[in-house]
Amino acid sequence: MALRKFRVYTGPETESVGTLQVAAQEQGVQVTLGEILPILADAVASNRTWLTDFESDEVTVSSDLYDVLQAYRHFRRPGA
């Protein structure tokens, strides 16, 4: 009786998404803020539980957007 060897299939090495080739090891995709902001705003307003799955993920924003967000947070504080 021959021994069977099982392998775990983890997907293709590269995945074709339209004209964009995304490597399987790559963990990021560049999108515009305008593309994801309405989706995130709706998810927050709808209190979607899947948001908690990503709350510790880091995102990269431009330094000028970061400055604007910090100023907005400062002036949105109660009593400010």
C-alpha positions in Angstrom: 0.0 0.0 0.0 1.4 3.3 -1.1 1.6 6.2 1.4 -0.4 9.3 0.4 1.2 12.7 0.8 -1.1 15.6 1.4 -0.3 19.2 0.7 -2.0 22.3 1.8 -3.1 24.5 -1.2 -2.6 28.2 -0.3 -3.5 29.6 -3.7 -1.7 30.7 -6.8 1.7 32.4 -6.5 0.2 35.5 -8.2 -3.4 36.5 -8.6 -4.6 38.5 -11.6 -6.9 41.3 -10.7 -7.9 43.1 -14.0 -4.6 44.4 -15.4 -3.0 44.5 -11.9 -0.8 41.6 -10.9 -0.9 41.2 -7.1 1.8 38.9 -5.5 0.4 36.4 -3.0 2.9 37.6 -0.3 2.0 41.3 -0.8 -0.3 42.5 1.9 -1.3 45.9 0.7 -3.2 47.6 -2.1 -3.0 51.3 -2.9 -6.4 52.9 -3.2 -7.6 56.5 -3.0 -9.2 57.8 0.2 -12.2 58.8 -1.9 -12.7 55.2 -2.9 -12.8 53.7 0.7 -14.1 56.6 2.7 -17.8 56.2 1.8 -17.5 52.5 2.5 -15.9 53.0 5.9 -18.3 55.8 6.9 -21.2 53.6 6.1 -19.7 50.7 8.1 -19.1 52.9 11.1 -22.6 54.4 10.9 -24.0 50.9 10.6 -21.9 49.7 13.5 -20.5 46.8 11.5 -18.7 44.2 13.7 -16.1 43.4 11.1 -14.5 46.8 11.7 -13.1 45.4 15.0 -11.2 42.8 13.1 -9.1 45.6 11.6 -8.9 48.2 14.4 -5.3 47.3 15.1 -4.2 47.4 11.5 -1.8 50.2 10.6 -2.5 52.5 7.6 -0.2 55.0 6.0 -1.5 58.5 5.3 0.3 61.6 4.0 1.8 63.9 6.5 -0.5 66.8 5.5 -3.6 64.6 6.0 -2.2 63.5 9.4 -1.8 67.2 10.4 -5.4 68.0 9.4 -6.7 65.0 11.3 -4.8 65.9 14.4 -6.1 69.5 14.3 -9.7 68.2 13.7 -9.4 65.9 16.6 -8.1 68.7 18.8 -11.0 71.1 18.0 -13.6 68.3 18.2 -12.9 67.7 21.9 -15.7 68.6 24.2 -15.0 71.9 25.8 -12.5 73.0 23.2 
